[in-house]
Amino acid sequence: MFHTKRKRIPLKTVYYTSFLFLIVIPILVVLILALLFLNKQFKSQAIETIKRSHETIITELVSDINVMSMRLSHLIYTNNNEMLKYAAGTDTQDFSTRYSYEQKLYEAGNLALEPVKNIVSVGFYMKSGKETYIKNSISRSSKDIKESKWYQAALKHPNTVCVGSYDTTSANDLYTGGRKDLLILVFALAPDVTTDRSQKIEMVTFFQATGASDRIKRYNLSYQQGENKLGITQITSSEGVVFSTQDEDGITEKKKDYTKVVSPLKFNDTTWYIESYIKTSVLTEDYWDSAFIVLSVAVFVLLLSGYYSRYFLRSIVKPVEEISSGLRQVEEGNLEVHIVPNGQYELRTMIHQFNAMARRLKALIQEYEDRVRNVEMSPKDYFAALIKKETTPMEVNQKSKEFFMERYAILGFFIENYPMKENDNEYLIKLINSFERNPRFASRCILYIESISFLLVMYRITEVDYISKVTKMAEDIQRESQKEFGIEIHISISSETFGYADFTSQITNVRSKMCLRHLLGDHVIIDLNQYVEKQNKILELAKNYNRLAVALSIADEKNMVQEKEKLFELLNNMSMEESKLHIFAAILAIGNLFSMDNTSFSDVFGQKYNYIDKINRIEDLRNLKLWVTNYFAWIMDYSATKLNVTETDATIKAKRYIVDNYEDADLSLLKVAEYVGLNEKYFTSRFTKETGETFSSYLTEIRMQKAKDLLKNTNFKVYEISEMVGYHNVEHFNRMFKKINKVSPAQYRKGTT
C-alpha cells in the first residue's frame, strides 16, 4: 500500500520534499549552530588579541625593567665605583671643587650611558639633602621624592634596585622637555659602605621614559578613531592608576555594557595590571554583519540549487562526466582522445575546445621535444653550474664565448630578519620577483640562490663609473625589500673583473667578506674595492679572538677576563691605528659566533651600530679600553641573562654559579653538584673533562682574578680582600696568592701602583 501511494505522488513533489527535508533544513540547522559557535569563538579571539597587545606592553616593560636594573648596577659598580666617587665629590660647599667633580661626573656618565637614549635623568641624592643630576633635572621636590614608596623601599634594601613610576599629566611636568602622558620608570639603588666608601650618597636613580606609554597612547587613539578593537588601555596597581591617557578616571568595570580584560605584571614586590575596557558589542559587531550575509547567500544558493537541479542533471552533469573522462585519458598520456559534443551550448563549446586543446598539446609536446634537443644552456644555467662547481670557468668560456665577453662584478646579498615560512621557496621567489621590478637589476643581473639567506649575483658592467650605479641599485632594492617584506638586506660589491680567470676568486672574496656587515650597522653596502688591506687584516685577526667570543657567548667570566687581559697587553704595545684593528677583529669574531646562534647585535643592544665610526671617534688608549670593558660587560650581562633563562648544560651552569658565589668561603664541590642536579663524583669527572681543569683549580683561579682586581683598583686591606674573595684565613690566602702569582699580595699591589 505504501509503495502504491508513493507511486501516485508526482516526481516533482517527491524531489522538492526530499530536497527540503534532506538537504535544506539540515544545512540551515548546521549553518545556524556553526554561526552561533563561531560568534563565541570570534569573541574569544578578540579578547585574545587584546591580551596579545597586553603581552607586547608587558614584554616592553619587563625588558626596560631588566635592562635598566642591570644598567644601574653596572653604572655603580664599574671601574671601581668611579661614578659614586665623582657624585660624592659634588657634595661640597666649594664651588670650584663641586664644578670639577660635576664635569667628571657628566663625562663619565655620558660615556657609561651610551648607547641608551631613553634615560631622561640620572639623579644622586645626598644624605646632606643636596641633589646632582645628569642630563635633565627632576622638577619634583626632594621631600616628595624621598617620601615615595620606591625611595623608601630602596632605603630598606641597600644595594638592591627598586622600581617606581611617574605619569606625566602635562608637558614639562617632571622635567624640562618632557611630554604629556609619559610613563617614567624610576630605578633606585641605595649604596652601602662597601659600595660608597664616602657614605655621602643616600640614593642613585635612573629616570627612564618607557616606550610602553607611547604604545598605549597609540592603541587608545586608534581605538577612539575606530581603527582597532583593543579598547581603552591603562596601567593600575592596588594603590590606584599608574598610567592612563584619560583625563577622567576612565571607564570603570561598573558599566555593564563594557568588557574588562586584565593582565598582571609582577616585579620585585609589586604587581601592576594592564587593563583594557571595550564595549562588549564591539567585540563581535563585524561578525554578525558577515554572518547575516553568509546566511542569506546560503539560503539563496539553496533555492537556486533546487530550481536548477533538474537542468544540471540533464544538461551539465553528464557532459562534465564525459569531459572528466577525457581529461583522465590525457593525464594517462592518451592524446588521441575525442569527445562527441552534447549538452548545454557552453559545454558543447568546451568539448570542442577540449578536443582542439588535445590536438594542440600533442603538437606542442612534439615541438618542445624537438627544441630541447638543439637548445644550449642559458646564462643563468651557466652561472648556477659554476657556483655549484658542476663546470669550470674555462669550460664555460669554451662553450659560450658570450658569457665572459663583458666586464662584470659579483654581488653578495645577505638576507636578515628572514621570516621563516612553511614554504620558504615560494616566499623567496616573491622576493626575487621584487628585485626584477628594478630595471637595472632586471637588465644587468644573473642571480643564484645559494641559501634562503644568501644570494649571489653577476652584474654585467656597461658603464665607466659602475660603483655609483650599482650602489644606487642596491639602495633601491634594500629600501623596497624593507618596505614590502620587512627584511634587511646587506650587499657586498666585488671589484670589476673581465674574463674567466678571476671568477672563482671573486666569488670566494664576496662570500668571505660578507661577515664585515657586523661592523657596519643597518642596511650595509660593502664596497670590496675600498680599504682592501684593512679588510684582509681584520678578517685574519678575527681568527685570534674566537676563544674570547665563545667566553662572552656562554658568559664564562674567567676565560673572558683572561682573553681581555691578553688583548689589553697587546694594545699597550701598539699604535692607536693598530689597536683599533684588533678591536674591530674582536667585534667581528663575536658577531660571527652570535650569527651562528641566530643572534644579532640588535638582540643584545636593542639596535645595530656602525662600530667603524664609533671606535674611530675614540682618541686615546685609555678611553678605548674603557669602551671595550663596557662593551664586553654589556654582552656578558646579556649572555648571563639568556643562560639563566634557557641554559641546560651542567658545566656552563656550574661556571655561572661559581662566578656568582665565589665569595662564599663554604662553596664546595658538593654544593655546586647539587645546584646543577648531578652526582658529586660524576660532576667532578665531567667538569674536569669539559674544562680541562679541576673544580678546585677553577674556583681558585676565579678568586685570584677577583683578588688581583681588588688589589689593583681599591684601597681595601689584604685581610678584607681575603674575606671578600672567599678566604676566612688571611695566611692561607697569602700562601695561595703567592703560589699562583709568584709574589705576595702586598708585593703585587706595590708593583701595580
Secondary structure, DSSP 4 states (H G I P E B T S, - for coil): -HHHHHHHS-HHHHHHHHHIIIIIHHHHHHHHHHHHHHHHHHHHHHHHHHHHHHHHHHHHHHHHHHHHHHHHHHHHHHHHHHHHHHHHHT-SS-HHHHHHHHHHHHHHHHHHHTT---EEEEEEEETTS-EEEEES---S-HHHHHHSHHHHHHHHSTT--EEEEEE--STTSSSTTPPSS-EEEEEEE---TTT-TT--EEEEEEEEE-HHHHHHHHHHHHHHTTS----EEEEEETTEEEE-S-SSS---TT-TTEEEEEEEEEETTEEEEEEEEEEHHHHHHHHHHHHHHHHHHHHHHHHHHHHHHHHHIIIIIHHHHHHHHHHHHHHTT-TT------SSHHHHHHHHHHHHHHHHHHHHHHHHHHHHHHPPPPHHHHHHHHHTTSS-HHHHHHH-TTTTSSEEEEEEEEEES----SSHHHHHHHHHHHHHTSHHHHHHEEEEEEETTEEEEEEEE-SSSHHHHHHHHHHHHHHHHHHHH--EEEEEE---B-SSTTHHHHHHHHHHHGGGGGGB-SS-EEETTSSHHHHHHHHHHHGGGHHHHHHHHTT-HHHHHHHHHHHHHHHHTS-HHHHHHHHHHHHHHHHHHHHHTT--HHHHHSS--BHHHHHHT--SHHHHHHHHHHHHHHHHHHHHHHHHHH---HHHHHHHHHHHHTT-TT--HHHHHHHHT--HHHHHHHHHHHHSS-HHHHHHHHHHHHHHHHHHH----HHHHHHHTT-S-HHHHHHHHHHHHSS-HHHHHHHH-
